[in-house]
Amino acid sequence: MYIYDEYDQRLIDERVAQYRGQTERYLAGQITDEQFLPLRLQNGLYIQRLAPMLRIAIPYGTLNSTQMRKLADISRNYDKGYAHFSTRQNVQLNWPQLEEVPDILEELASVQMHAIQTSGNCIRNTTTDQYAGAAADELEDPRPYCEIIRQWSTFHPEFAFLPRKFKIAVCASASDRAAIHVHDIGVEIVHNDQGETGFRVLVGGGLGRTPVIGVEIIDFLPKQHLITYLEAILRVYNQLGRRDNKYKARIKILVKALGIDAFREKVELEWQALKDGPSTLTDAEFERAKSFFRSPEYLVIDDTEAETRLQAQAADNAAFANWLTRNTSTHQAPGYVSVTLSLKATGYAPGDVTDVQMAAVADLADEFSFGEIRVSHQQNLILAHVRKDQLFELWQRATALNLATANINYLTDIICCPGGDYCALANAKSIPIAEAIQRKFDDLDYIYDLGEIDLNISGCMNACGHHHVGHIGILGVDKKGQEFYQICLGGSQDKDASIAKILGPSFSQEDVPDVIGKILDTYVDNRTEEESFLDTYRRIGLDPFKEKVYAK
């Protein structure tokens, strides 16, 4: 991962000192609420329903064990002993005291972390595949390119006050685990016929009030032009994006209004003045970025022998076998796998983790994964490089920590925003809905039989829970002051990306688990032997589900 140099550290330390002074003046009444608002947002601080919320950046979802221990310490000393990992691969503290936030930022700076550009109308945290650098299906490691984007976009003076927040995701794998189609800019690493690296760039995707699938703006961008082309897109958006209506301010609205061809022409015109300028990337810059992401010193392992021993352990322990099948992923290195630690145990808010668990995960990372931890936008934690001969011990340790629920990518691996329990924007609670569904569908054999299903829950139209791209999506709505829930079906965040369609009228909180049951019954009654939930939905359409759910 990237290591700060002296310049980086001084920059972050100075920002902390600056914000400390701003906070002191605000608390002394020398700065108004209106004046303090952009200052706190630039440092990741929101005012939520019950308390401030501090969002901490985790660039491209990668952190080390020292940083995780610091997060554990901060949550213990400045919060209520837990934190929340978000769909943007960041981490949030839900109960910090406003006057203590500068102290928290100083603690973060001591381990090369910060909260800059985690809020406000700027370029947010660039995200990527949680298995980057380890995934067997990736073309190459996307993290060096993410780091180049991060360095370009952080403190970029031209893009500090965009019409609206701006999100970029990078994907390099056969399966899109970064959801590039629903980002303001999606970057897919590709190779041309000569084997040269370049980028397929999508623009104008996004969820929220107006969900849109991004469209291709260029099919092969030579890699040296990555930053200049992104800068051209941002310049067009910054100049032409609407600022009179925040609901129409995202780049997706601009792209739709102009049409992709007209938007592309404007970007190409802007790009001509940039493409061979000082922001054009050199081979030396690529090598510098890649130097921070060298592969760990893997042991030479006989994979066949390691797999034989592993399967023997699985044959003797059904619980371990379930976990092995659902919570591990194929690795590039023989004898290794990537392990997902589930933050989706029933009775706990999805994505939440205690200070004790965070400290323990840091220990696990040191012992089993070269001190490295990843965060997925599905709100789980990953140990990316684990030897197969250590999996049984790791599973036992994770089980004792309540981090080994064997449900990754299945129904109860729910993506869920904090909802009305915390967020001032929410129309309804999300966490109780997730728990009710997890409790109703607690039979692992049943959820395994259903196959992989993405179930996503958002407490409002801002769609922080990505309900639009869940195979099953749930949206909290307000009906005359009462909390109700709208169901949608058929979304996908993968390379076959699609926006889910609304099933029909909304439901009360107590009805939601039974409604999900009827949806699943319809799927089971209509599927063929090899079909997934999404396959069946796309074949039979919405009507059979609607008929079952709303039948008198």
C-alpha positions as CSV (number, residue, x, y, z in Angstrom):
1,M,0.0,0.0,0.0
2,Y,1.1,3.6,-0.4
3,I,3.4,5.0,2.2
4,Y,3.4,8.7,3.0
5,D,6.6,10.7,2.2
6,E,7.6,13.7,4.2
7,Y,5.5,16.0,2.1
8,D,2.4,13.9,2.5
9,Q,2.8,13.8,6.3
10,R,3.3,17.5,6.6
11,L,0.3,18.2,4.5
12,I,-2.0,16.1,6.6
13,D,-0.5,17.4,9.9
14,E,-1.1,21.0,8.7
15,R,-4.7,20.2,7.8
16,V,-5.3,18.8,11.3
17,A,-3.9,21.9,12.9
18,Q,-5.9,24.1,10.6
19,Y,-9.2,22.2,11.4
20,R,-8.4,22.3,15.1
21,G,-8.2,26.1,14.9
22,Q,-11.5,26.2,12.9
23,T,-13.3,24.0,15.5
24,E,-12.0,26.1,18.4
25,R,-13.3,29.3,16.7
26,Y,-16.6,27.7,16.0
27,L,-17.1,26.5,19.6
28,A,-16.1,30.0,20.8
29,G,-18.9,31.5,18.6
30,Q,-16.5,33.2,16.2
31,I,-17.7,31.1,13.2
32,T,-21.3,30.7,12.3
33,D,-23.0,27.3,11.6
34,E,-23.2,28.3,7.9
35,Q,-19.4,29.2,7.8
36,F,-18.4,26.0,9.7
37,L,-20.5,23.7,7.4
38,P,-18.1,23.5,4.5
39,L,-15.1,23.4,6.9
40,R,-16.3,20.3,8.7
41,L,-17.5,18.6,5.5
42,Q,-14.0,19.0,4.0
43,N,-12.8,17.1,7.0
44,G,-15.4,14.3,6.9
45,L,-17.7,15.5,9.6
46,Y,-21.5,15.2,9.2
47,I,-24.2,16.1,11.7
48,Q,-26.5,13.1,11.8
49,R,-29.8,12.4,13.6
50,L,-28.4,12.0,17.0
51,A,-24.8,13.0,16.9
52,P,-21.9,14.0,14.6
53,M,-20.7,11.3,12.2
54,L,-17.0,11.2,11.1
55,R,-16.2,9.3,7.9
56,I,-12.6,8.2,7.6
57,A,-11.0,7.5,4.2
58,I,-9.7,4.0,3.4
59,P,-8.1,4.5,-0.1
60,Y,-9.2,1.7,-2.5
61,G,-10.3,-0.3,0.6
62,T,-6.8,-1.2,1.8
63,L,-5.3,-0.7,5.3
64,N,-2.7,-2.3,7.4
65,S,-2.8,-3.8,10.9
66,T,-1.4,-0.7,12.6
67,Q,-4.1,1.4,11.1
68,M,-6.8,-1.1,12.1
69,R,-5.5,-1.1,15.7
70,K,-5.7,2.7,15.6
71,L,-9.3,2.5,14.5
72,A,-10.0,0.2,17.4
73,D,-8.3,2.6,19.8
74,I,-10.2,5.6,18.4
75,S,-13.6,3.8,18.6
76,R,-12.9,2.8,22.2
77,N,-11.6,6.1,23.4
78,Y,-13.7,8.6,21.4
79,D,-16.8,6.7,20.4
80,K,-19.0,3.9,21.8
81,G,-16.7,1.0,21.1
82,Y,-17.7,0.2,17.5
83,A,-17.4,1.5,14.0
84,H,-19.3,1.0,10.7
85,F,-17.7,0.0,7.4
86,S,-19.6,1.6,4.4
87,T,-20.3,0.7,0.8
88,R,-17.5,3.2,-0.2
89,Q,-14.8,1.1,1.5
90,N,-14.6,3.7,4.2
91,V,-15.2,3.6,7.9
92,Q,-17.6,5.7,9.9
93,L,-17.7,6.7,13.6
94,N,-21.3,7.4,14.7
95,W,-20.8,9.1,18.1
96,P,-17.8,11.3,18.1
97,Q,-17.9,14.5,20.1
98,L,-17.5,17.6,17.9
99,E,-14.8,19.1,20.1
100,E,-12.8,15.9,20.0
101,V,-12.8,15.4,16.3
102,P,-9.5,17.3,15.9
103,D,-7.9,14.9,18.4
104,I,-9.3,12.0,16.3
105,L,-7.8,13.4,13.1
106,E,-4.5,13.9,14.8
107,E,-4.6,10.2,15.9
108,L,-5.4,9.2,12.4
109,A,-2.5,11.3,11.0
110,S,-0.1,9.4,13.2
111,V,-0.8,6.2,11.2
112,Q,-1.1,7.9,7.7
113,M,-4.9,8.1,7.7
114,H,-7.3,11.1,7.3
115,A,-10.9,12.0,6.6
116,I,-10.3,14.5,3.8
117,Q,-12.7,14.4,0.8
118,T,-14.9,11.8,2.4
119,S,-17.8,14.3,2.1
120,G,-18.6,17.5,0.3
121,N,-18.8,18.3,-3.5
122,C,-15.4,16.9,-4.4
123,I,-13.9,13.7,-5.8
124,R,-14.5,11.1,-3.1
125,N,-12.5,7.9,-2.2
126,T,-11.6,5.9,-5.4
127,T,-12.7,2.3,-4.9
128,T,-11.8,-1.0,-6.5
129,D,-12.0,-4.8,-6.1
130,Q,-11.4,-6.0,-2.6
131,Y,-9.3,-8.8,-3.9
132,A,-7.1,-6.6,-6.0
133,G,-3.5,-7.9,-6.4
134,A,-4.7,-11.3,-5.3
135,A,-7.6,-12.2,-7.5
136,A,-7.1,-15.0,-9.9
137,D,-9.4,-13.4,-12.5
138,E,-7.8,-10.0,-12.7
139,L,-5.9,-8.7,-15.7
140,E,-3.5,-6.8,-13.5
141,D,-3.5,-5.1,-10.2
142,P,-5.8,-2.0,-10.3
143,R,-4.4,-0.4,-7.1
144,P,-1.5,1.5,-8.6
145,Y,-3.9,3.2,-11.0
146,C,-6.2,3.9,-8.0
147,E,-3.3,5.5,-6.2
148,I,-2.4,7.7,-9.1
149,I,-6.1,8.9,-9.3
150,R,-6.0,9.4,-5.5
151,Q,-2.9,11.6,-5.6
152,W,-4.2,13.6,-8.6
153,S,-7.6,14.2,-7.0
154,T,-6.7,14.9,-3.4
155,F,-6.6,18.7,-2.8
156,H,-7.1,19.4,-6.5
157,P,-8.0,23.1,-6.4
158,E,-10.0,23.0,-9.6
159,F,-12.3,20.3,-8.3
160,A,-12.8,21.2,-4.6
161,F,-16.3,22.7,-5.2
162,L,-17.9,20.6,-7.9
163,P,-21.6,20.9,-8.6
164,R,-22.1,17.7,-6.6
165,K,-20.1,14.8,-5.1
166,F,-18.1,12.7,-7.5
167,K,-17.2,9.0,-7.4
168,I,-14.7,6.9,-9.4
169,A,-14.3,3.2,-9.4
170,V,-11.7,1.0,-11.1
171,C,-12.1,-2.7,-12.1
172,A,-9.5,-5.1,-13.6
173,S,-11.3,-8.5,-13.1
174,A,-13.5,-10.7,-15.1
175,S,-16.3,-10.2,-12.5
176,D,-17.0,-6.5,-11.7
177,R,-16.6,-6.3,-7.9
178,A,-16.2,-2.5,-8.0
179,A,-19.6,-1.7,-9.6
180,I,-18.1,0.6,-12.2
181,H,-21.4,0.9,-14.1
182,V,-23.0,2.9,-11.3
183,H,-20.3,5.5,-10.7
184,D,-19.8,9.0,-12.1
185,I,-16.7,7.5,-13.8
186,G,-16.1,3.8,-14.1
187,V,-12.6,2.7,-15.3
188,E,-12.1,-0.8,-16.6
189,I,-8.5,-2.0,-17.2
190,V,-8.2,-3.6,-20.6
191,H,-5.5,-4.9,-23.0
192,N,-5.6,-4.2,-26.7
193,D,-4.6,-6.6,-29.5
194,Q,-0.9,-5.7,-29.0
195,G,-1.2,-6.5,-25.3
196,E,-0.9,-2.9,-24.2
197,T,-2.7,-1.7,-21.1
198,G,-5.4,0.9,-21.5
199,F,-8.8,1.8,-20.0
200,R,-12.4,1.5,-21.1
201,V,-14.1,4.5,-19.5
202,L,-17.7,4.7,-18.5
203,V,-19.4,8.0,-17.5
204,G,-22.6,9.2,-16.1
205,G,-23.6,6.2,-13.8
206,G,-25.0,6.6,-10.4
207,L,-27.8,5.6,-8.0
208,G,-29.7,7.9,-5.7
209,R,-32.9,9.7,-6.8
210,T,-32.3,9.0,-10.5
211,P,-30.5,5.6,-10.9
212,V,-28.6,5.4,-14.2
213,I,-26.2,2.9,-15.7
214,G,-23.0,4.5,-17.0
215,V,-22.3,4.6,-20.7
216,E,-19.0,4.1,-22.6
217,I,-17.3,7.3,-23.5
218,I,-14.1,5.7,-24.8
219,D,-13.3,2.0,-25.5
220,F,-9.5,2.2,-25.2
221,L,-7.7,5.0,-23.5
222,P,-3.9,4.6,-23.6
223,K,-2.7,4.3,-20.1
224,Q,-0.5,7.4,-20.2
225,H,-3.6,9.6,-20.7
226,L,-5.6,8.3,-17.7
227,I,-5.3,11.5,-15.7
228,T,-5.6,14.0,-18.6
229,Y,-8.8,12.3,-19.8
230,L,-10.4,12.1,-16.4
231,E,-9.4,15.8,-15.9
232,A,-11.2,16.6,-19.2
233,I,-14.3,14.9,-18.1
234,L,-14.2,16.7,-14.7
235,R,-13.7,20.1,-16.4
236,V,-16.7,19.7,-18.7
237,Y,-18.8,18.6,-15.7
238,N,-17.5,21.5,-13.5
239,Q,-18.3,24.0,-16.2
240,L,-21.7,22.7,-17.3
241,G,-23.1,20.7,-14.4
242,R,-26.2,22.3,-12.8
243,R,-25.6,24.2,-9.5
244,D,-29.2,25.5,-9.2
245,N,-30.7,22.2,-8.1
246,K,-28.8,19.6,-6.1
247,Y,-31.1,16.8,-7.3
248,K,-30.1,17.5,-10.9
249,A,-26.4,18.3,-10.2
250,R,-24.8,14.9,-10.7
251,I,-22.9,14.3,-13.9
252,K,-25.4,11.6,-14.9
253,I,-28.0,14.4,-15.4
254,L,-25.6,16.3,-17.6
255,V,-24.7,13.3,-19.7
256,K,-28.3,12.4,-20.2
257,A,-29.3,16.0,-21.1
258,L,-26.5,16.4,-23.7
259,G,-26.4,12.8,-24.9
260,I,-23.3,10.8,-24.8
261,D,-22.1,11.8,-28.3
262,A,-22.3,15.6,-27.5
263,F,-20.8,15.0,-24.1
264,R,-17.9,13.0,-25.7
265,E,-17.3,15.8,-28.2
266,K,-16.9,18.4,-25.4
267,V,-14.6,16.1,-23.5
268,E,-12.5,15.4,-26.6
269,L,-12.2,19.2,-27.2
270,E,-11.1,19.8,-23.6
271,W,-8.7,16.9,-23.7
272,Q,-6.8,18.2,-26.7
273,A,-5.4,20.9,-24.5
274,L,-4.4,18.4,-21.8
275,K,-3.4,15.1,-23.4
276,D,0.3,15.8,-24.0
277,G,0.8,18.2,-21.1
278,P,2.4,17.9,-17.7
279,S,-0.3,15.5,-16.4
280,T,0.5,12.9,-19.0
281,L,1.8,9.8,-17.2
282,T,5.2,8.4,-17.8
283,D,6.6,4.9,-17.4
284,A,8.6,6.1,-14.4
285,E,5.4,7.3,-12.7
286,F,3.7,3.9,-13.3
287,E,6.7,2.1,-11.8
288,R,6.7,4.4,-8.8
289,A,3.0,3.7,-8.2
290,K,3.5,0.0,-8.7
291,S,6.4,-0.1,-6.2
292,F,3.9,0.4,-3.4
293,F,2.0,-2.8,-4.3
294,R,4.6,-5.5,-4.7
295,S,3.4,-9.0,-4.0
296,P,4.1,-10.3,-0.5
297,E,6.9,-12.9,-0.1
298,Y,4.7,-15.9,-0.6
299,L,6.0,-19.3,0.4
300,V,6.5,-21.9,-2.3
301,I,3.7,-24.3,-1.7
302,D,2.6,-27.5,-3.4
303,D,-1.0,-26.5,-4.1
304,T,-2.2,-30.0,-4.9
305,E,-0.9,-31.3,-1.6
306,A,-2.3,-28.3,0.3
307,E,-5.7,-28.7,-1.3
308,T,-5.8,-32.4,-0.5
309,R,-5.2,-31.8,3.2
310,L,-7.7,-28.9,3.2
311,Q,-10.5,-31.0,1.8
312,A,-9.7,-33.7,4.3
313,Q,-10.3,-31.2,7.1
314,A,-13.5,-30.0,5.5
315,A,-14.7,-33.6,5.2
316,D,-14.4,-33.9,9.0
317,N,-16.2,-30.6,9.8
318,A,-19.3,-29.5,8.0
319,A,-19.3,-26.0,9.5
320,F,-15.7,-25.5,8.3
321,A,-16.6,-26.9,4.9
322,N,-19.5,-24.4,4.6
323,W,-17.2,-21.5,5.5
324,L,-14.5,-22.7,3.2
325,T,-16.9,-22.8,0.2
326,R,-18.5,-19.5,0.9
327,N,-15.9,-17.3,2.5
328,T,-12.8,-18.0,0.5
329,S,-11.8,-16.9,-3.0
330,T,-9.3,-18.3,-5.5
331,H,-5.8,-16.7,-5.3
332,Q,-3.1,-16.0,-7.8
333,A,-0.4,-17.7,-5.7
334,P,-0.4,-21.5,-5.4
335,G,-1.4,-22.6,-1.9
336,Y,-3.1,-19.4,-0.9
337,V,-6.7,-18.0,-0.9
338,S,-8.4,-14.8,0.1
339,V,-10.7,-14.9,3.1
340,T,-13.7,-12.8,3.8
341,L,-14.5,-12.1,7.4
342,S,-18.3,-11.6,7.6
343,L,-19.7,-8.6,9.3
344,K,-23.2,-9.9,8.8
345,A,-23.9,-12.0,11.9
346,T,-27.6,-12.0,12.8
347,G,-28.4,-9.5,15.5
348,Y,-25.7,-7.0,14.5
349,A,-26.0,-4.1,12.1
350,P,-24.4,-5.1,8.7
351,G,-21.0,-3.5,8.4
352,D,-20.6,-2.8,12.2
353,V,-17.6,-4.1,14.1
354,T,-16.5,-3.6,17.7
355,D,-13.2,-2.3,18.9
356,V,-12.4,-5.7,20.2
357,Q,-13.1,-7.3,16.8
358,M,-11.0,-4.6,15.0
359,A,-8.0,-5.2,17.3
360,A,-8.4,-8.9,16.8
361,V,-8.6,-8.6,13.0
362,A,-5.3,-6.6,13.1
363,D,-3.8,-9.6,15.0
364,L,-5.2,-12.0,12.4
365,A,-3.8,-9.9,9.6
366,D,-0.4,-10.0,11.1
367,E,-0.5,-13.8,11.7
368,F,-2.2,-14.9,8.5
369,S,-2.1,-12.2,5.8
370,F,1.2,-10.2,5.8
371,G,-0.4,-7.5,8.0
372,E,-2.9,-6.4,5.3
373,I,-6.7,-5.9,5.5
374,R,-9.2,-5.0,2.8
375,V,-12.7,-3.6,3.0
376,S,-15.4,-4.6,0.5
377,H,-18.2,-2.4,-0.6
378,Q,-20.4,-5.3,0.6
379,Q,-19.3,-4.1,4.1
380,N,-17.1,-7.1,5.0
381,L,-13.4,-7.4,5.8
382,I,-10.9,-9.4,3.8
383,L,-7.6,-11.1,4.6
384,A,-6.2,-11.2,1.0
385,H,-3.3,-13.7,1.3
386,V,-3.9,-16.7,3.6
387,R,-2.1,-20.0,3.3
388,K,-4.4,-23.0,2.8
389,D,-2.7,-24.9,5.6
390,Q,-3.7,-22.1,8.0
391,L,-7.3,-21.9,7.1
392,F,-8.7,-24.2,9.8
393,E,-6.9,-22.3,12.5
394,L,-8.1,-19.0,11.1
395,W,-11.7,-20.2,10.9
396,Q,-11.6,-21.2,14.5
397,R,-10.3,-17.8,15.5
398,A,-12.8,-16.0,13.4
399,T,-15.6,-18.1,14.8
400,A,-14.7,-17.1,18.3
401,L,-14.9,-13.5,17.2
402,N,-18.3,-13.9,15.5
403,L,-16.7,-13.1,12.2
404,A,-17.2,-16.4,10.4
405,T,-20.8,-16.4,9.3
406,A,-20.7,-18.6,6.2
407,N,-23.0,-16.5,4.1
408,I,-20.8,-14.4,1.7
409,N,-22.8,-13.4,-1.4
410,Y,-25.9,-15.2,-0.1
411,L,-29.2,-13.8,1.0
412,T,-28.2,-12.8,4.5
413,D,-25.0,-11.1,3.4
414,I,-27.1,-8.0,3.3
415,I,-25.8,-4.5,2.2
416,C,-27.5,-2.0,4.5
417,C,-27.1,1.7,5.2
418,P,-27.3,3.0,8.8
419,G,-30.8,4.3,8.0
420,G,-33.1,6.1,10.3
421,D,-31.4,4.9,13.4
422,Y,-28.6,7.3,12.6
423,C,-29.0,9.3,9.4
424,A,-30.9,12.6,9.4
425,L,-31.8,12.1,5.7
426,A,-33.4,8.7,6.1
427,N,-37.1,8.1,5.6
428,A,-37.1,4.8,7.5
429,K,-34.9,2.4,9.5
430,S,-32.8,-0.1,7.6
431,I,-31.0,-2.1,10.3
432,P,-34.2,-3.7,11.9
433,I,-35.3,-4.8,8.4
434,A,-32.0,-6.5,7.8
435,E,-32.1,-8.2,11.2
436,A,-35.7,-9.4,10.6
437,I,-34.8,-10.9,7.3
438,Q,-31.7,-12.6,8.7
439,R,-33.7,-14.1,11.6
440,K,-36.5,-15.4,9.3
441,F,-34.0,-17.0,6.9
442,D,-31.6,-18.5,9.4
443,D,-31.5,-22.0,7.8
444,L,-28.1,-22.2,6.0
445,D,-29.2,-25.2,3.9
446,Y,-32.1,-23.2,2.6
447,I,-30.1,-20.1,1.7
448,Y,-27.4,-22.3,0.0
449,D,-30.1,-23.9,-2.0
450,L,-31.3,-20.5,-3.2
451,G,-27.8,-19.8,-4.6
452,E,-26.2,-16.4,-4.5
453,I,-28.6,-13.5,-4.0
454,D,-27.7,-9.8,-3.5
455,L,-30.2,-8.2,-1.0
456,N,-29.6,-4.5,-0.5
457,I,-31.4,-2.0,1.8
458,S,-31.5,1.8,1.7
459,G,-33.3,4.0,4.2
460,C,-33.9,6.7,1.6
461,M,-33.6,7.6,-2.1
462,N,-29.9,8.6,-1.7
463,A,-29.4,4.8,-2.0
464,C,-26.3,4.4,0.2
465,G,-27.4,0.8,0.5
466,H,-27.3,0.4,-3.3
467,H,-30.9,-1.0,-3.4
468,H,-31.2,-0.2,-7.1
469,V,-28.6,-2.8,-8.0
470,G,-29.6,-5.6,-5.6
471,H,-31.2,-8.7,-7.1
472,I,-33.7,-7.8,-4.4
473,G,-33.7,-4.2,-3.3
474,I,-35.6,-2.6,-0.3
475,L,-36.1,1.2,0.0
476,G,-37.5,2.9,3.1
477,V,-40.2,5.5,2.2
478,D,-42.3,7.9,4.3
479,K,-46.1,7.6,4.0
480,K,-47.8,10.3,6.1
481,G,-45.2,10.1,8.8
482,Q,-45.1,6.3,8.8
483,E,-42.2,4.0,7.7
484,F,-43.0,1.8,4.8
485,Y,-40.8,-0.2,2.4
486,Q,-40.8,-0.4,-1.3
487,I,-39.4,-3.6,-2.9
488,C,-37.6,-3.8,-6.3
489,L,-36.3,-6.8,-8.2
490,G,-33.8,-7.5,-10.9
491,G,-30.8,-5.2,-10.2
492,S,-27.2,-6.1,-10.9
493,Q,-23.9,-4.4,-10.2
494,D,-21.8,-6.7,-12.4
495,K,-20.8,-6.3,-16.0
496,D,-24.4,-7.1,-16.9
497,A,-25.5,-4.1,-14.8
498,S,-29.2,-3.3,-14.5
499,I,-31.5,-1.2,-12.4
500,A,-34.1,-3.0,-10.4
501,K,-37.8,-2.5,-11.2
502,I,-40.3,-1.6,-8.5
503,L,-42.6,-4.5,-7.6
504,G,-45.6,-2.4,-6.6
505,P,-47.1,-0.6,-3.5
506,S,-44.9,-0.5,-0.4
507,F,-45.2,-2.6,2.7
508,S,-45.2,-2.1,6.5
509,Q,-42.1,-3.1,8.4
510,E,-43.6,-6.2,9.9
511,D,-44.7,-7.4,6.4
512,V,-41.3,-7.2,4.8
513,P,-39.9,-10.6,5.8
514,D,-43.0,-12.5,4.6
515,V,-42.9,-10.5,1.3
516,I,-39.3,-11.6,0.8
517,G,-40.4,-15.2,1.5
518,K,-43.1,-15.0,-1.2
519,I,-40.5,-13.6,-3.7
520,L,-38.2,-16.5,-2.9
521,D,-41.0,-19.0,-3.2
522,T,-41.8,-17.6,-6.7
523,Y,-38.2,-18.0,-7.7
524,V,-38.0,-21.6,-6.4
525,D,-41.2,-22.5,-8.1
526,N,-40.1,-21.1,-11.5
527,R,-36.3,-21.7,-11.7
528,T,-34.6,-24.3,-13.8
529,E,-31.9,-26.5,-12.3
530,E,-29.0,-24.2,-13.3
531,E,-30.7,-20.8,-12.9
532,S,-29.8,-18.1,-10.4
533,F,-32.3,-15.7,-8.9
534,L,-31.4,-13.1,-11.4
535,D,-31.5,-15.5,-14.4
536,T,-35.0,-16.6,-13.4
537,Y,-36.2,-13.0,-12.9
538,R,-34.9,-12.0,-16.3
539,R,-36.6,-14.9,-18.0
540,I,-40.0,-14.7,-16.4
541,G,-40.1,-11.0,-15.6
542,L,-41.7,-9.1,-12.8
543,D,-45.4,-10.2,-13.1
544,P,-45.2,-13.7,-11.5
545,F,-43.5,-12.1,-8.4
546,K,-46.1,-9.4,-8.3
547,E,-49.0,-11.9,-8.6
548,K,-47.6,-14.0,-5.7
549,V,-46.9,-11.1,-3.4
550,Y,-50.1,-9.1,-3.9
551,A,-52.5,-12.1,-4.2
552,K,-55.6,-11.8,-2.0
